[in-house]
């Protein structure tokens, strides 16, 4: 969501078209990853409580991913800067993600 203007400029699409493409990709990815994660939790962790460590271990991955993303794809064109309200969506995702992981672990625990 933060790179809509950059993608639209680089690919030559209108911003509205790029919004539809990105939102569709986010929804499809969210559904696919949810199903895949439940499958992995059921397969790898079985009836062990170790899968709750994933509630804490996602934080280092977030830090590394953010750093790599900012180094590999710096904002070089000032018009590509995201809208200030995008930060609110990022913060909301930051706080909701552990709840999402906990619910996936709980669903996998119940199904197993």
C-alpha positions as CSV (number, residue, x, y, z in Angstrom):
1,X,0.0,0.0,0.0
2,X,2.9,2.4,0.7
3,X,4.3,2.0,-2.9
4,X,1.2,2.7,-5.0
5,X,2.5,5.8,-6.5
6,X,5.9,4.3,-7.2
7,X,4.4,1.2,-8.9
8,X,2.0,3.3,-10.9
9,X,4.8,5.5,-12.1
10,X,7.2,2.7,-13.0
11,X,4.5,0.4,-14.6
12,X,2.6,3.2,-16.4
13,X,-0.7,2.4,-14.8
14,X,-3.2,4.9,-13.3
15,X,-3.3,5.2,-9.6
16,X,-6.9,3.8,-9.4
17,X,-5.9,0.7,-11.4
18,X,-2.8,0.2,-9.3
19,X,-5.0,0.4,-6.1
20,X,-7.3,-2.3,-7.4
21,X,-4.3,-4.5,-8.4
22,X,-2.6,-4.1,-5.0
23,X,-5.8,-4.6,-2.9
24,X,-6.6,-7.8,-4.9
25,X,-3.0,-9.1,-4.4
26,X,-3.2,-8.3,-0.7
27,X,-6.6,-10.2,-0.3
28,X,-5.5,-13.2,-2.4
29,X,-2.2,-13.3,-0.6
30,X,-3.9,-13.1,2.8
31,X,-6.2,-16.0,2.1
32,X,-3.5,-18.1,0.6
33,X,-1.0,-17.5,3.4
34,X,-3.7,-18.2,6.0
35,X,-4.5,-21.6,4.6
36,X,-0.8,-22.4,4.1
37,X,0.1,-21.4,7.7
38,X,-2.6,-23.5,9.2
39,X,-1.3,-26.5,7.1
40,X,2.3,-25.8,8.3
41,X,1.3,-25.5,11.9
42,X,-0.6,-28.7,11.8
43,X,2.2,-30.5,10.0
44,X,5.3,-29.3,11.8
45,X,4.2,-28.4,15.3
46,X,1.5,-31.1,15.9
47,X,0.4,-31.0,19.6
48,X,3.3,-29.1,21.0
49,X,3.1,-25.7,22.5
50,X,6.2,-24.5,20.8
51,X,4.1,-23.0,18.0
52,X,3.2,-20.1,20.3
53,X,6.8,-18.9,20.0
54,X,5.8,-17.6,16.6
55,X,4.0,-14.9,18.5
56,X,7.4,-13.5,19.4
57,X,9.7,-14.6,16.6
58,X,8.0,-12.6,13.8
59,X,9.4,-9.4,15.3
60,X,13.1,-10.0,14.2
61,X,11.8,-11.0,10.7
62,X,9.9,-7.7,10.5
63,X,13.0,-5.7,11.5
64,X,15.2,-7.5,8.9
65,X,12.6,-7.2,6.2
66,X,12.1,-3.5,6.8
67,X,15.8,-2.9,6.7
68,X,16.4,-4.9,3.5
69,X,13.4,-3.3,1.9
70,X,14.6,0.3,2.7
71,X,18.1,-0.5,1.4
72,X,17.1,-2.3,-1.8
73,X,14.2,0.0,-2.7
74,X,15.0,3.6,-1.4
75,X,12.6,6.4,-2.3
76,X,14.5,8.4,-4.8
77,X,11.6,10.4,-6.2
78,X,9.9,12.7,-3.6
79,X,6.4,12.2,-5.1
80,X,6.6,8.5,-4.3
81,X,6.4,9.2,-0.6
82,X,3.4,7.5,0.9
83,X,0.4,9.3,2.4
84,X,0.8,10.1,6.1
85,X,-2.3,8.0,6.8
86,X,-0.5,4.9,5.5
87,X,1.5,4.9,8.7
88,X,-1.8,4.3,10.6
89,X,-2.5,1.2,8.5
90,X,1.1,0.0,9.1
91,X,0.7,0.6,12.9
92,X,-2.7,-1.2,12.9
93,X,-1.1,-4.2,11.1
94,X,1.7,-4.2,13.6
95,X,-0.7,-4.5,16.5
96,X,-3.1,-6.9,14.9
97,X,-0.6,-9.3,13.5
98,X,0.2,-11.1,16.8
99,X,-3.5,-11.5,17.3
100,X,-3.7,-13.0,13.8
101,X,-0.9,-15.4,14.5
102,X,-2.4,-16.4,17.9
103,X,-5.7,-17.1,16.2
104,X,-4.1,-19.3,13.5
105,X,-2.2,-21.2,16.2
106,X,-5.4,-21.7,18.2
107,X,-7.4,-22.9,15.2
108,X,-4.6,-25.3,14.3
109,X,-4.5,-26.5,18.0
110,X,-8.2,-27.1,18.0
111,X,-8.2,-28.9,14.6
112,X,-5.4,-31.2,15.7
